[in-house]
Amino acid sequence: PKIFHVNWFRLDENNKFLWPGYGDNIRVLDWIIRRVNNEDVADVSPVGLLPKKGSI
């Protein structure tokens, strides 16, 4: 199975959420769907596949 990790609740140094949430979540979900469909939207890194610039 394909496994993805998203931390929607990451905080900055002022304890404010880094991710705006709500409607912006669809951008990440869209990227995941495109990745599962083998679209070229990811770069290989030492920690795994990361979104290509402009793909989210």
N, CA, C and O atoms as a Tripos MOL2 file, in Angstrom:
@<TRIPOS>MOLECULE
protein
  224   223    56     0     0
PROTEIN
NO_CHARGES

@<TRIPOS>ATOM
      1 N           0.8310   -1.2020    0.0000 N.3       1 PRO1
      2 CA          0.0000    0.0000    0.0000 C.3       1 PRO1
      3 C           0.8700    1.2580    0.0000 C.2       1 PRO1
      4 O           1.9840    1.2580    0.5240 O.2       1 PRO1
      5 N           0.3600    2.2930   -0.5760 N.am      2 LYS2
      6 CA          1.0670    3.5750   -0.5570 C.3       2 LYS2
      7 C           0.7150    4.2930    0.7440 C.2       2 LYS2
      8 O          -0.4500    4.3660    1.1350 O.2       2 LYS2
      9 N           1.7370    4.8140    1.3970 N.am      3 ILE3
     10 CA          1.5480    5.4810    2.6830 C.3       3 ILE3
     11 C           2.0890    6.9060    2.5710 C.2       3 ILE3
     12 O           3.1980    7.1240    2.0840 O.2       3 ILE3
     13 N           1.3050    7.8530    3.0210 N.am      4 PHE4
     14 CA          1.6960    9.2570    2.9960 C.3       4 PHE4
     15 C           1.5940    9.8130    4.4080 C.2       4 PHE4
     16 O           0.7530    9.3860    5.1980 O.2       4 PHE4
     17 N           2.4600   10.7690    4.7130 N.am      5 HIS5
     18 CA          2.4340   11.3990    6.0400 C.3       5 HIS5
     19 C           2.2810   12.9060    5.8660 C.2       5 HIS5
     20 O           3.0580   13.5400    5.1520 O.2       5 HIS5
     21 N           1.2930   13.4610    6.5130 N.am      6 VAL6
     22 CA          1.0830   14.9100    6.5130 C.3       6 VAL6
     23 C           0.8700   15.3450    7.9540 C.2       6 VAL6
     24 O           0.0300   14.7850    8.6580 O.2       6 VAL6
     25 N           1.6250   16.3350    8.3890 N.am      7 ASN7
     26 CA          1.4300   16.8810    9.7290 C.3       7 ASN7
     27 C           0.6550   18.1910    9.5980 C.2       7 ASN7
     28 O           1.2430   19.2580    9.4190 O.2       7 ASN7
     29 N          -0.6670   18.0960    9.6890 N.am      8 TRP8
     30 CA         -1.5300   19.2750    9.5580 C.3       8 TRP8
     31 C          -1.3990   20.1960   10.7800 C.2       8 TRP8
     32 O          -1.8180   21.3520   10.7220 O.2       8 TRP8
     33 N          -0.8290   19.7050   11.8700 N.am      9 PHE9
     34 CA         -0.8540   20.4250   13.1400 C.3       9 PHE9
     35 C           0.5120   20.9360   13.5810 C.2       9 PHE9
     36 O           0.7050   21.2210   14.7630 O.2       9 PHE9
     37 N           1.4590   21.0570   12.6610 N.am     10 ARG10
     38 CA          2.7950   21.5530   12.9900 C.3      10 ARG10
     39 C           2.7120   23.0280   13.3910 C.2      10 ARG10
     40 O           1.9910   23.8100   12.7710 O.2      10 ARG10
     41 N           3.4520   23.3920   14.4280 N.am     11 LEU11
     42 CA          3.4270   24.7570   14.9500 C.3      11 LEU11
     43 C           4.7580   25.4550   14.7100 C.2      11 LEU11
     44 O           5.8060   24.8110   14.6450 O.2      11 LEU11
     45 N           4.7070   26.7920   14.5780 N.am     12 ASP12
     46 CA          5.9400   27.5610   14.4650 C.3      12 ASP12
     47 C           6.4220   27.9590   15.8610 C.2      12 ASP12
     48 O           5.8710   27.5110   16.8660 O.2      12 ASP12
     49 N           7.4470   28.7990   15.9130 N.am     13 GLU13
     50 CA          8.0190   29.1780   17.2050 C.3      13 GLU13
     51 C           7.0650   30.0180   18.0540 C.2      13 GLU13
     52 O           7.2800   30.1740   19.2560 O.2      13 GLU13
     53 N           6.0090   30.5620   17.4340 N.am     14 ASN14
     54 CA          5.0030   31.3460   18.1620 C.3      14 ASN14
     55 C           3.7370   30.5420   18.4530 C.2      14 ASN14
     56 O           2.6980   31.1030   18.8020 O.2      14 ASN14
     57 N           3.8360   29.2230   18.3050 N.am     15 ASN15
     58 CA          2.7050   28.3080   18.5110 C.3      15 ASN15
     59 C           1.5240   28.5890   17.5900 C.2      15 ASN15
     60 O           0.3710   28.3770   17.9650 O.2      15 ASN15
     61 N           1.8180   29.0670   16.3850 N.am     16 LYS16
     62 CA          0.7960   29.2640   15.3510 C.3      16 LYS16
     63 C           0.9270   28.1200   14.3530 C.2      16 LYS16
     64 O           2.0330   27.6560   14.0770 O.2      16 LYS16
     65 N          -0.1980   27.6680   13.8150 N.am     17 PHE17
     66 CA         -0.1580   26.5820   12.8420 C.3      17 PHE17
     67 C           0.5560   27.0420   11.5760 C.2      17 PHE17
     68 O           0.3100   28.1420   11.0810 O.2      17 PHE17
     69 N           1.4530   26.1810   11.0500 N.am     18 LEU18
     70 CA          2.1630   26.4920    9.8150 C.3      18 LEU18
     71 C           1.2710   26.3130    8.5950 C.2      18 LEU18
     72 O           1.4240   27.0250    7.6020 O.2      18 LEU18
     73 N           0.3440   25.3670    8.6650 N.am     19 TRP19
     74 CA         -0.5120   25.0690    7.5270 C.3      19 TRP19
     75 C          -1.8540   25.7540    7.7280 C.2      19 TRP19
     76 O          -2.4540   25.6110    8.7930 O.2      19 TRP19
     77 N          -2.3490   26.5000    6.7260 N.am     20 PRO20
     78 CA         -3.6000   27.2270    6.9050 C.3      20 PRO20
     79 C          -4.8270   26.3310    7.0490 C.2      20 PRO20
     80 O          -5.8170   26.7280    7.6630 O.2      20 PRO20
     81 N          -4.7630   25.1210    6.4850 N.am     21 GLY21
     82 CA         -5.8720   24.1750    6.6380 C.3      21 GLY21
     83 C          -7.0570   24.4670    5.7440 C.2      21 GLY21
     84 O          -6.9560   25.1990    4.7600 O.2      21 GLY21
     85 N          -8.1710   23.8830    6.1040 N.am     22 TYR22
     86 CA         -9.4430   24.0370    5.3990 C.3      22 TYR22
     87 C          -9.2780   23.7900    3.9020 C.2      22 TYR22
     88 O          -8.8670   22.6960    3.5150 O.2      22 TYR22
     89 N          -9.5810   24.7580    3.0570 N.am     23 GLY23
     90 CA         -9.5430   24.5650    1.6090 C.3      23 GLY23
     91 C          -8.1630   24.2590    1.0660 C.2      23 GLY23
     92 O          -8.0390   23.6540    0.0010 O.2      23 GLY23
     93 N          -7.1180   24.6690    1.7810 N.am     24 ASP24
     94 CA         -5.7610   24.3960    1.3070 C.3      24 ASP24
     95 C          -5.3990   22.9230    1.4220 C.2      24 ASP24
     96 O          -4.4630   22.4670    0.7650 O.2      24 ASP24
     97 N          -6.1170   22.1760    2.2380 N.am     25 ASN25
     98 CA         -5.8290   20.7460    2.3720 C.3      25 ASN25
     99 C          -6.0340   20.0090    1.0550 C.2      25 ASN25
    100 O          -5.3790   18.9960    0.8100 O.2      25 ASN25
    101 N          -6.9290   20.4980    0.2080 N.am     26 ILE26
    102 CA         -7.2020   19.8150   -1.0590 C.3      26 ILE26
    103 C          -5.9580   19.7980   -1.9440 C.2      26 ILE26
    104 O          -5.7960   18.8830   -2.7520 O.2      26 ILE26
    105 N          -5.0800   20.7870   -1.8090 N.am     27 ARG27
    106 CA         -3.8580   20.7970   -2.6270 C.3      27 ARG27
    107 C          -2.9900   19.5920   -2.3130 C.2      27 ARG27
    108 O          -2.4400   18.9710   -3.2220 O.2      27 ARG27
    109 N          -2.8630   19.2560   -1.0430 N.am     28 VAL28
    110 CA         -2.0630   18.0950   -0.6410 C.3      28 VAL28
    111 C          -2.7620   16.8100   -1.0590 C.2      28 VAL28
    112 O          -2.1190   15.8940   -1.5720 O.2      28 VAL28
    113 N          -4.0610   16.7330   -0.8470 N.am     29 LEU29
    114 CA         -4.8060   15.5330   -1.2430 C.3      29 LEU29
    115 C          -4.7490   15.3310   -2.7540 C.2      29 LEU29
    116 O          -4.6460   14.1950   -3.2180 O.2      29 LEU29
    117 N          -4.8140   16.4140   -3.5290 N.am     30 ASP30
    118 CA         -4.6870   16.3260   -4.9870 C.3      30 ASP30
    119 C          -3.3090   15.7960   -5.3670 C.2      30 ASP30
    120 O          -3.1960   14.9630   -6.2670 O.2      30 ASP30
    121 N          -2.2530   16.2720   -4.6900 N.am     31 TRP31
    122 CA         -0.9000   15.7860   -4.9720 C.3      31 TRP31
    123 C          -0.7970   14.2940   -4.6920 C.2      31 TRP31
    124 O          -0.2000   13.5550   -5.4750 O.2      31 TRP31
    125 N          -1.3750   13.8460   -3.5770 N.am     32 ILE32
    126 CA         -1.3420   12.4220   -3.2230 C.3      32 ILE32
    127 C          -2.0270   11.5990   -4.3040 C.2      32 ILE32
    128 O          -1.5070   10.5590   -4.7090 O.2      32 ILE32
    129 N          -3.1700   12.0440   -4.7720 N.am     33 ILE33
    130 CA         -3.8930   11.3100   -5.8220 C.3      33 ILE33
    131 C          -3.0680   11.2650   -7.0970 C.2      33 ILE33
    132 O          -2.9780   10.2190   -7.7390 O.2      33 ILE33
    133 N          -2.4590   12.3970   -7.4760 N.am     34 ARG34
    134 CA         -1.6240   12.4060   -8.6850 C.3      34 ARG34
    135 C          -0.4060   11.5070   -8.5120 C.2      34 ARG34
    136 O           0.0140   10.8560   -9.4690 O.2      34 ARG34
    137 N           0.1630   11.4570   -7.3250 N.am     35 ARG35
    138 CA          1.3160   10.5770   -7.0610 C.3      35 ARG35
    139 C           0.9120    9.1150   -7.1780 C.2      35 ARG35
    140 O           1.6410    8.3190   -7.7700 O.2      35 ARG35
    141 N          -0.2430    8.7520   -6.6210 N.am     36 VAL36
    142 CA         -0.7340    7.3700   -6.7040 C.3      36 VAL36
    143 C          -0.9830    6.9860   -8.1640 C.2      36 VAL36
    144 O          -0.8230    5.8240   -8.5390 O.2      36 VAL36
    145 N          -1.3750    7.9650   -8.9890 N.am     37 ASN37
    146 CA         -1.6200    7.7130  -10.4090 C.3      37 ASN37
    147 C          -0.3450    7.8080  -11.2420 C.2      37 ASN37
    148 O          -0.4080    7.8930  -12.4680 O.2      37 ASN37
    149 N           0.8110    7.7930  -10.5790 N.am     38 ASN38
    150 CA          2.1320    7.7710  -11.2230 C.3      38 ASN38
    151 C           2.4550    9.0120  -12.0400 C.2      38 ASN38
    152 O           3.2580    8.9420  -12.9700 O.2      38 ASN38
    153 N           1.8470   10.1430  -11.7160 N.am     39 GLU39
    154 CA          2.2430   11.3830  -12.3720 C.3      39 GLU39
    155 C           3.5980   11.8160  -11.8200 C.2      39 GLU39
    156 O           3.9490   11.4900  -10.6860 O.2      39 GLU39
    157 N           4.3500   12.5490  -12.6260 N.am     40 ASP40
    158 CA          5.6960   12.9830  -12.2460 C.3      40 ASP40
    159 C           5.6090   14.2430  -11.3840 C.2      40 ASP40
    160 O           5.8580   15.3460  -11.8700 O.2      40 ASP40
    161 N           5.2580   14.0800  -10.1110 N.am     41 VAL41
    162 CA          5.0700   15.2160   -9.2050 C.3      41 VAL41
    163 C           5.9850   15.1420   -7.9880 C.2      41 VAL41
    164 O           5.8290   15.9280   -7.0530 O.2      41 VAL41
    165 N           6.9440   14.2050   -7.9840 N.am     42 ALA42
    166 CA          7.7890   14.0160   -6.8020 C.3      42 ALA42
    167 C           9.2600   13.9350   -7.1840 C.2      42 ALA42
    168 O           9.6200   13.4530   -8.2580 O.2      42 ALA42
    169 N          10.0920   14.4150   -6.2820 N.am     43 ASP43
    170 CA         11.5410   14.2850   -6.3920 C.3      43 ASP43
    171 C          12.0180   13.2970   -5.3360 C.2      43 ASP43
    172 O          11.4590   13.2240   -4.2420 O.2      43 ASP43
    173 N          13.0550   12.5380   -5.6740 N.am     44 VAL44
    174 CA         13.6360   11.5790   -4.7360 C.3      44 VAL44
    175 C          14.5770   12.3260   -3.7960 C.2      44 VAL44
    176 O          15.3700   13.1620   -4.2300 O.2      44 VAL44
    177 N          14.4810   12.0180   -2.5080 N.am     45 SER45
    178 CA         15.3730   12.6030   -1.5060 C.3      45 SER45
    179 C          15.8120   11.4940   -0.5550 C.2      45 SER45
    180 O          15.2630   10.3940   -0.6090 O.2      45 SER45
    181 N          16.7800   11.7540    0.3090 N.am     46 PRO46
    182 CA         17.2070   10.7300    1.2700 C.3      46 PRO46
    183 C          16.0970   10.2690    2.2150 C.2      46 PRO46
    184 O          16.1710    9.1670    2.7570 O.2      46 PRO46
    185 N          15.0720   11.0950    2.4180 N.am     47 VAL47
    186 CA         13.9800   10.7190    3.3250 C.3      47 VAL47
    187 C          12.7640   10.1710    2.5830 C.2      47 VAL47
    188 O          11.7530    9.8450    3.2060 O.2      47 VAL47
    189 N          12.8560   10.0680    1.2640 N.am     48 GLY48
    190 CA         11.7340    9.5490    0.4750 C.3      48 GLY48
    191 C          11.3700   10.5150   -0.6310 C.2      48 GLY48
    192 O          12.1850   11.3430   -1.0380 O.2      48 GLY48
    193 N          10.1470   10.4080   -1.1140 N.am     49 LEU49
    194 CA          9.6840   11.2700   -2.1930 C.3      49 LEU49
    195 C           9.0980   12.5560   -1.6250 C.2      49 LEU49
    196 O           8.2920   12.5340   -0.6940 O.2      49 LEU49
    197 N           9.5190   13.6760   -2.2040 N.am     50 LEU50
    198 CA          9.0230   14.9850   -1.7900 C.3      50 LEU50
    199 C           8.3490   15.6610   -2.9790 C.2      50 LEU50
    200 O           8.7310   15.4070   -4.1210 O.2      50 LEU50
    201 N           7.3660   16.5040   -2.7410 N.am     51 PRO51
    202 CA          6.6990   17.1930   -3.8500 C.3      51 PRO51
    203 C           7.6830   18.0420   -4.6520 C.2      51 PRO51
    204 O           8.5320   18.7340   -4.0910 O.2      51 PRO51
    205 N           7.5490   17.9710   -5.9900 N.am     52 LYS52
    206 CA          8.3440   18.8420   -6.8440 C.3      52 LYS52
    207 C           7.8680   20.2750   -6.6770 C.2      52 LYS52
    208 O           6.7080   20.5280   -6.3500 O.2      52 LYS52
    209 N           8.7760   21.2000   -6.9050 N.am     53 LYS53
    210 CA          8.4250   22.6180   -6.8080 C.3      53 LYS53
    211 C           7.2690   22.9160   -7.7630 C.2      53 LYS53
    212 O           7.3280   22.5820   -8.9460 O.2      53 LYS53
    213 N           6.2390   23.5370   -7.2480 N.am     54 GLY54
    214 CA          5.0840   23.8970   -8.0570 C.3      54 GLY54
    215 C           4.0330   22.8160   -8.1890 C.2      54 GLY54
    216 O           2.9990   23.0410   -8.8180 O.2      54 GLY54
    217 N           4.2730   21.6340   -7.6080 N.am     55 SER55
    218 CA          3.2990   20.5450   -7.7650 C.3      55 SER55
    219 C           2.1810   20.5920   -6.7360 C.2      55 SER55
    220 O           1.1770   19.8940   -6.8790 O.2      55 SER55
    221 N           2.3440   21.4050   -5.7020 N.am     56 ILE56
    222 CA          1.2680   21.5620   -4.7070 C.3      56 ILE56
    223 C           0.7480   22.9780   -4.7990 C.2      56 ILE56
    224 O          -0.1630   23.3510   -4.0590 O.2      56 ILE56
@<TRIPOS>BOND
     1     1     2 1
     2     2     3 1
     3     3     4 2
     4     3     5 am
     5     5     6 1
     6     6     7 1
     7     7     8 2
     8     7     9 am
     9     9    10 1
    10    10    11 1
    11    11    12 2
    12    11    13 am
    13    13    14 1
    14    14    15 1
    15    15    16 2
    16    15    17 am
    17    17    18 1
    18    18    19 1
    19    19    20 2
    20    19    21 am
    21    21    22 1
    22    22    23 1
    23    23    24 2
    24    23    25 am
    25    25    26 1
    26    26    27 1
    27    27    28 2
    28    27    29 am
    29    29    30 1
    30    30    31 1
    31    31    32 2
    32    31    33 am
    33    33    34 1
    34    34    35 1
    35    35    36 2
    36    35    37 am
    37    37    38 1
    38    38    39 1
    39    39    40 2
    40    39    41 am
    41    41    42 1
    42    42    43 1
    43    43    44 2
    44    43    45 am
    45    45    46 1
    46    46    47 1
    47    47    48 2
    48    47    49 am
    49    49    50 1
    50    50    51 1
    51    51    52 2
    52    51    53 am
    53    53    54 1
    54    54    55 1
    55    55    56 2
    56    55    57 am
    57    57    58 1
    58    58    59 1
    59    59    60 2
    60    59    61 am
    61    61    62 1
    62    62    63 1
    63    63    64 2
    64    63    65 am
    65    65    66 1
    66    66    67 1
    67    67    68 2
    68    67    69 am
    69    69    70 1
    70    70    71 1
    71    71    72 2
    72    71    73 am
    73    73    74 1
    74    74    75 1
    75    75    76 2
    76    75    77 am
    77    77    78 1
    78    78    79 1
    79    79    80 2
    80    79    81 am
    81    81    82 1
    82    82    83 1
    83    83    84 2
    84    83    85 am
    85    85    86 1
    86    86    87 1
    87    87    88 2
    88    87    89 am
    89    89    90 1
    90    90    91 1
    91    91    92 2
    92    91    93 am
    93    93    94 1
    94    94    95 1
    95    95    96 2
    96    95    97 am
    97    97    98 1
    98    98    99 1
    99    99   100 2
   100    99   101 am
   101   101   102 1
   102   102   103 1
   103   103   104 2
   104   103   105 am
   105   105   106 1
   106   106   107 1
   107   107   108 2
   108   107   109 am
   109   109   110 1
   110   110   111 1
   111   111   112 2
   112   111   113 am
   113   113   114 1
   114   114   115 1
   115   115   116 2
   116   115   117 am
   117   117   118 1
   118   118   119 1
   119   119   120 2
   120   119   121 am
   121   121   122 1
   122   122   123 1
   123   123   124 2
   124   123   125 am
   125   125   126 1
   126   126   127 1
   127   127   128 2
   128   127   129 am
   129   129   130 1
   130   130   131 1
   131   131   132 2
   132   131   133 am
   133   133   134 1
   134   134   135 1
   135   135   136 2
   136   135   137 am
   137   137   138 1
   138   138   139 1
   139   139   140 2
   140   139   141 am
   141   141   142 1
   142   142   143 1
   143   143   144 2
   144   143   145 am
   145   145   146 1
   146   146   147 1
   147   147   148 2
   148   147   149 am
   149   149   150 1
   150   150   151 1
   151   151   152 2
   152   151   153 am
   153   153   154 1
   154   154   155 1
   155   155   156 2
   156   155   157 am
   157   157   158 1
   158   158   159 1
   159   159   160 2
   160   159   161 am
   161   161   162 1
   162   162   163 1
   163   163   164 2
   164   163   165 am
   165   165   166 1
   166   166   167 1
   167   167   168 2
   168   167   169 am
   169   169   170 1
   170   170   171 1
   171   171   172 2
   172   171   173 am
   173   173   174 1
   174   174   175 1
   175   175   176 2
   176   175   177 am
   177   177   178 1
   178   178   179 1
   179   179   180 2
   180   179   181 am
   181   181   182 1
   182   182   183 1
   183   183   184 2
   184   183   185 am
   185   185   186 1
   186   186   187 1
   187   187   188 2
   188   187   189 am
   189   189   190 1
   190   190   191 1
   191   191   192 2
   192   191   193 am
   193   193   194 1
   194   194   195 1
   195   195   196 2
   196   195   197 am
   197   197   198 1
   198   198   199 1
   199   199   200 2
   200   199   201 am
   201   201   202 1
   202   202   203 1
   203   203   204 2
   204   203   205 am
   205   205   206 1
   206   206   207 1
   207   207   208 2
   208   207   209 am
   209   209   210 1
   210   210   211 1
   211   211   212 2
   212   211   213 am
   213   213   214 1
   214   214   215 1
   215   215   216 2
   216   215   217 am
   217   217   218 1
   218   218   219 1
   219   219   220 2
   220   219   221 am
   221   221   222 1
   222   222   223 1
   223   223   224 2
@<TRIPOS>SUBSTRUCTURE
     1 PRO1         2 RESIDUE 1 A PRO
     2 LYS2         6 RESIDUE 1 A LYS
     3 ILE3        10 RESIDUE 1 A ILE
     4 PHE4        14 RESIDUE 1 A PHE
     5 HIS5        18 RESIDUE 1 A HIS
     6 VAL6        22 RESIDUE 1 A VAL
     7 ASN7        26 RESIDUE 1 A ASN
     8 TRP8        30 RESIDUE 1 A TRP
     9 PHE9        34 RESIDUE 1 A PHE
    10 ARG10       38 RESIDUE 1 A ARG
    11 LEU11       42 RESIDUE 1 A LEU
    12 ASP12       46 RESIDUE 1 A ASP
    13 GLU13       50 RESIDUE 1 A GLU
    14 ASN14       54 RESIDUE 1 A ASN
    15 ASN15       58 RESIDUE 1 A ASN
    16 LYS16       62 RESIDUE 1 A LYS
    17 PHE17       66 RESIDUE 1 A PHE
    18 LEU18       70 RESIDUE 1 A LEU
    19 TRP19       74 RESIDUE 1 A TRP
    20 PRO20       78 RESIDUE 1 A PRO
    21 GLY21       82 RESIDUE 1 A GLY
    22 TYR22       86 RESIDUE 1 A TYR
    23 GLY23       90 RESIDUE 1 A GLY
    24 ASP24       94 RESIDUE 1 A ASP
    25 ASN25       98 RESIDUE 1 A ASN
    26 ILE26      102 RESIDUE 1 A ILE
    27 ARG27      106 RESIDUE 1 A ARG
    28 VAL28      110 RESIDUE 1 A VAL
    29 LEU29      114 RESIDUE 1 A LEU
    30 ASP30      118 RESIDUE 1 A ASP
    31 TRP31      122 RESIDUE 1 A TRP
    32 ILE32      126 RESIDUE 1 A ILE
    33 ILE33      130 RESIDUE 1 A ILE
    34 ARG34      134 RESIDUE 1 A ARG
    35 ARG35      138 RESIDUE 1 A ARG
    36 VAL36      142 RESIDUE 1 A VAL
    37 ASN37      146 RESIDUE 1 A ASN
    38 ASN38      150 RESIDUE 1 A ASN
    39 GLU39      154 RESIDUE 1 A GLU
    40 ASP40      158 RESIDUE 1 A ASP
    41 VAL41      162 RESIDUE 1 A VAL
    42 ALA42      166 RESIDUE 1 A ALA
    43 ASP43      170 RESIDUE 1 A ASP
    44 VAL44      174 RESIDUE 1 A VAL
    45 SER45      178 RESIDUE 1 A SER
    46 PRO46      182 RESIDUE 1 A PRO
    47 VAL47      186 RESIDUE 1 A VAL
    48 GLY48      190 RESIDUE 1 A GLY
    49 LEU49      194 RESIDUE 1 A LEU
    50 LEU50      198 RESIDUE 1 A LEU
    51 PRO51      202 RESIDUE 1 A PRO
    52 LYS52      206 RESIDUE 1 A LYS
    53 LYS53      210 RESIDUE 1 A LYS
    54 GLY54      214 RESIDUE 1 A GLY
    55 SER55      218 RESIDUE 1 A SER
    56 ILE56      222 RESIDUE 1 A ILE
